[in-house]
Amino acid sequence: MSDSFREVSQVSWFGRLRNSVVGVLIGLLLIIAMIVLLFWNEGRAVMTAKSLAEGAGLVVSVEDTPVEPSNDGKLVHVSGVTTASMIPTDTDFGIAAAGLRLERSVEMFQWRESSSSETTTKLGGGQETVTTYSYSKAWSDRPIQSSEFKQPTGHQNPPMEIRGRDFAVPEASLGAFRLGSEIIARIGGGSRLDLGPSNLTAVENAYAGRQRISISDGRIYLGSDPTSPRIGDYRISYTLVPLGPLSLVGRQSGDTLQPYQTQAGDALLLVQPGTHTAAAMFDKAVSDNTVLTWILRGVGLVLLFVGFLLLASPLGVMADVIPFLGSIVRLGTGVLAFAAALLAGTITIGIAWFWYRPLLSITLVAITLAVAAFLSWLGRRKAVPAAAAPASRPQFGR
């Protein structure tokens, strides 16, 4: 059976025009949603920045042992080495390792559908689209629904019965401080746990399925031959978040750390693997906040551009009665959509700045106006002597 399938579809000019009107409604909703997102993002960024600044001014660095009752309720910073009395264990496959969290990643060998389309606009505004669907086999960490393929026959995927999962110790210690599940879940810095032949017996004893088990390339392989995978085979790998140095910032509550509610609005609980000062942890949190702010700004501006494109799409469809004219109109509407998205985005961000940072915004505007007034005055001052200089008289020969 062929691993590709072609489908030809045609849409009339009236059908495209009707679809573009629906696109206008979607575009309007998208523009409104992105304006709300951009405005909210500025407020979120300001709240987080103020909360971090507030926390940086209040935090107290303490030793990991003993726990001082006098610091109860305060925002504290502590660094130390984590320990745990239990070992995270994946009982489904008998894998255990000393650490804080064991992360199981699962991939299944499956059919995958990909498509490519070529669209031709005909005289009169109709369109013909030729779509080629191709089928290949690949590893995927999520189930691919073969029932939704254009050509599911011969490309059926079995259900993915084994999924990824995290196994964490219920509690750990940092000196005299107890670390609960919320903190343990936030600890990163995991590294791959390579399995070897010594793990095979434990896996065979724990696994309740019927597929053949082997250890290949540091992973569990469920299937007949790791070098020649078949549809429905699994490969299972692990990442271990180890015991070791850890730095925390949070509200001391007895011998635990909880999120600290700031007056600015955010609840602070900073978790970072390694030994770090409080200042370094807050600097990283400030940097992360800046990066997230710019990412959301970028996403908002791009989707605003898409929204304005959808808003102008009927113009291109109407001009497609003559395909060459439609291309020109679409180019023009693309430029206008870009300008409109940039204008709407910057205006929204500017209004949000005034809303959330009124004092800073007024100060910046005052400085800008003062600089502009000074430059204008300087320009007029230089122009006056030039205008007052006597014009040279022409010299005539005798």
JOUR-V785430 format. One record per pair of residues at least 12 apart in sequence whose ideal C-beta (glycine too) atoms are under 7 Angstrom apart, sorted by the first residue. I is the first residue (numbers start at 0). GAP is how many residues later the second one is. Records with the same first field share a line. If there is no record, write none. Layout:
BEGIN
I->GAP + GAP
END
This chain:
BEGIN
0->153
2->131 + 132
3->128 + 129 + 130
4->128 + 145 + 146
5->124 + 126
6->124 + 143
7->120 + 122
8->120
9->116 + 117 + 118
10->115 + 116
11->114
12->111 + 112 + 113 + 308
15->109 + 111 + 301
16->297 + 300 + 301
19->293 + 294 + 297
20->293
22->287 + 290
23->286 + 287 + 289 + 290
25->284
26->280 + 281 + 283 + 284
27->283
29->273 + 276 + 277 + 280
30->273 + 276 + 277
33->266 + 269 + 270 + 273
34->309 + 313
36->259 + 263
37->259 + 262 + 307 + 310 + 311 + 314
38->309 + 313
40->252 + 255 + 256 + 259
41->307 + 310 + 311 + 314
42->309 + 313
44->244 + 248
45->310 + 311
46->217 + 218 + 219
47->218 + 241
48->237 + 240
49->214
50->211 + 213 + 214 + 215 + 217
51->230 + 233 + 234 + 237
53->208 + 209 + 210
54->20 + 205 + 207 + 213 + 227
55->226
57->17
58->16 + 17 + 18 + 190 + 219
59->14 + 15 + 16 + 17
60->16 + 217
61->14 + 16
63->14 + 15 + 16 + 110 + 111 + 112 + 113
64->110 + 111
65->110
66->109 + 110 + 188
70->181
71->180 + 181 + 182
72->178 + 179
73->178
74->174 + 176 + 185 + 193
75->176
76->172 + 201
77->96 + 99 + 170
78->166 + 168 + 196 + 197
79->94 + 95 + 166
80->163 + 164
81->18 + 90 + 91 + 92 + 97 + 161 + 162 + 164
82->89 + 90 + 160
83->16 + 85 + 88 + 159
85->83 + 84
87->13 + 14 + 79 + 80 + 81
88->78
89->12 + 14 + 77
90->115
91->114
92->110 + 113 + 114 + 127 + 143
93->108 + 109 + 111 + 112
94->104 + 143
96->96 + 143
97->145
98->141 + 142 + 143 + 144
99->68 + 69 + 72 + 84 + 87 + 141 + 143
100->65 + 67 + 83 + 86 + 140
101->65 + 136 + 138
102->63 + 87 + 135 + 136
103->60 + 61 + 132 + 134
104->36 + 59 + 132 + 134
105->35 + 56 + 57 + 58 + 128 + 130
106->32 + 33 + 34 + 127 + 128
107->32 + 52 + 124 + 126
108->28 + 30 + 120 + 121 + 122 + 123 + 124
109->28 + 30 + 34 + 47 + 121
110->24 + 26 + 33 + 35 + 44 + 46 + 120
111->24 + 26 + 28 + 32
112->20 + 22 + 36
113->20
114->16 + 17 + 18
115->16
116->12 + 13 + 14
117->12
120->199 + 202 + 205
122->200
123->197
124->192 + 195 + 196
132->17 + 18
134->20
136->94
138->96
140->23
142->16 + 17
143->13
156->74
157->74
161->72
167->13 + 16 + 17
168->15
171->12
173->72 + 74
175->79
176->78 + 79 + 80
177->77 + 78
179->76
182->65 + 74 + 88
185->85
186->54 + 59 + 84 + 86
187->85
188->52 + 84
189->49 + 50 + 51
190->48 + 49
191->45 + 47
192->45 + 46 + 47
193->24
194->20 + 23 + 24 + 25
195->19
196->18
198->16
199->15
202->17
208->13
210->12
211->12
213->12
218->16 + 17 + 18
219->15 + 16
220->14
221->12
244->28 + 29 + 30
245->27
246->25 + 27 + 28 + 29 + 34
247->22 + 23
248->19 + 21 + 29 + 32
249->18 + 19
269->15
271->12
296->52
299->45
300->40 + 41 + 44
303->37 + 40 + 41
304->32 + 33 + 36
307->29 + 32 + 33
308->25 + 28
311->21 + 24 + 25
314->14 + 18
315->13 + 14 + 17
END
